[in-house]
């Protein structure tokens, strides 16, 4: 697998379209940070790290509204292995005029775009979620 972040985002998108309640993905530090931010932003219901036969896995609880629609309308991977996208502290993008969240990998860890603006740091734009 050349891009584990894209794999995580695709698994979340596919599980939500199939109306699954939970999802299990292989664990890594950056995936845990991304899922933690999605839970804090209100796009996922929760997550936990569970040991499996080899390593660990992240069990993700998906979030749906009363009408059965998923909390995540769209996920877009911005920076890929073949094309890295970086931004400075003054160039942090807004997603759908503030209705979405940009996840940025910074020297201080993975942060949302609004947290990057408050902290005054830039970095690699991982994905946009709305």
C-alpha positions in Angstrom: 0.0 0.0 0.0 1.6 3.3 -1.1 -0.8 5.7 0.6 -2.3 4.6 3.9 -4.1 7.9 4.5 -6.0 7.6 1.3 -6.8 4.0 2.3 -8.2 5.3 5.6 -10.3 8.0 4.0 -11.7 5.6 1.3 -12.6 3.0 4.0 -14.5 5.6 5.9 -16.3 6.8 2.8 -17.2 3.3 1.7 -18.4 2.2 5.1 -20.6 5.3 5.5 -22.2 4.8 2.1 -22.9 1.1 3.0 -24.5 2.3 6.3 -22.1 0.4 8.5 -22.1 1.3 12.2 -18.4 0.5 12.9 -15.2 0.2 10.8 -11.9 -1.4 11.6 -8.6 -0.2 10.0 -5.0 -1.0 10.7 -3.5 1.4 13.2 -0.7 3.9 12.8 0.2 7.2 14.6 -1.0 9.5 11.8 -4.2 7.6 11.3 -5.0 7.8 15.0 -4.4 11.5 14.9 -6.6 12.0 11.9 -9.5 9.9 13.4 -9.1 11.8 16.7 -9.5 15.1 14.9 -12.6 13.8 13.0 -14.2 12.8 16.3 -13.4 16.2 17.9 -14.8 18.0 14.8 -18.1 15.9 15.0 -17.7 13.9 11.9 -17.3 10.5 13.7 -19.0 9.2 16.8 -15.9 7.7 18.4 -12.9 5.4 18.1 -10.8 3.1 20.1 -7.5 1.3 19.6 -7.7 -2.5 19.9 -5.0 -5.1 19.8 -5.2 -7.7 17.0 -3.1 -10.8 16.3 -0.4 -8.6 14.6 -0.1 -5.0 15.9 -3.2 -2.8 16.6 -6.3 -1.7 14.8 -8.5 1.4 15.1 -12.2 0.6 15.6 -14.2 3.6 14.3 -17.8 4.4 15.2 -19.5 6.2 12.3 -22.0 9.0 12.9 -25.4 9.4 11.2 -28.2 11.9 11.5 -31.8 11.3 12.3 -32.6 11.0 8.6 -30.0 8.3 8.2 -27.5 10.4 6.2 -23.9 10.3 7.2 -22.2 13.2 9.0 -19.5 13.2 6.3 -20.7 14.5 3.0 -17.4 14.5 1.2 -13.8 13.6 1.8 -11.0 14.8 -0.5 -7.3 13.8 -0.3 -5.2 16.9 -1.1 -1.6 15.9 -0.7 -0.7 12.6 -2.2 2.6 10.7 -2.5 3.0 11.8 -6.1 2.1 15.5 -5.4 2.8 17.0 -2.0 0.9 20.2 -1.2 2.3 22.5 1.5 1.0 25.8 2.8 2.4 28.5 5.0 0.7 29.9 8.0 -1.0 32.7 6.0 -2.2 30.2 3.3 -4.2 27.8 5.3 -7.3 27.0 3.1 -10.9 27.2 4.3 -13.2 24.4 3.2 -16.6 25.4 1.9 -16.3 28.8 3.5 -15.8 27.3 7.0 -18.4 24.6 6.8 -15.7 21.9 6.3 -12.4 21.1 7.9 -8.9 20.9 6.4 -6.5 18.6 8.2 -2.9 19.8 8.1 0.3 17.9 9.2 2.4 20.4 11.1 5.6 20.3 13.2 3.3 20.4 16.2 1.3 17.4 15.0 -1.8 16.9 12.9 -4.2 19.9 13.3 -7.3 21.4 11.8 -6.9 24.4 9.6 -8.5 26.7 12.2 -6.1 25.4 14.9 -3.2 26.1 12.5 -4.4 29.7 12.1 -4.6 30.1 15.9 -1.1 28.6 16.4 0.5 30.4 13.5 1.9 27.3 11.8 1.7 25.8 8.3 2.4 22.4 6.9 1.3 19.7 4.5 -2.5 19.7 3.7 -3.6 16.1 4.2 -7.3 16.2 3.3 -10.5 18.3 3.3 -13.6 17.0 4.9 -17.1 18.4 4.7 
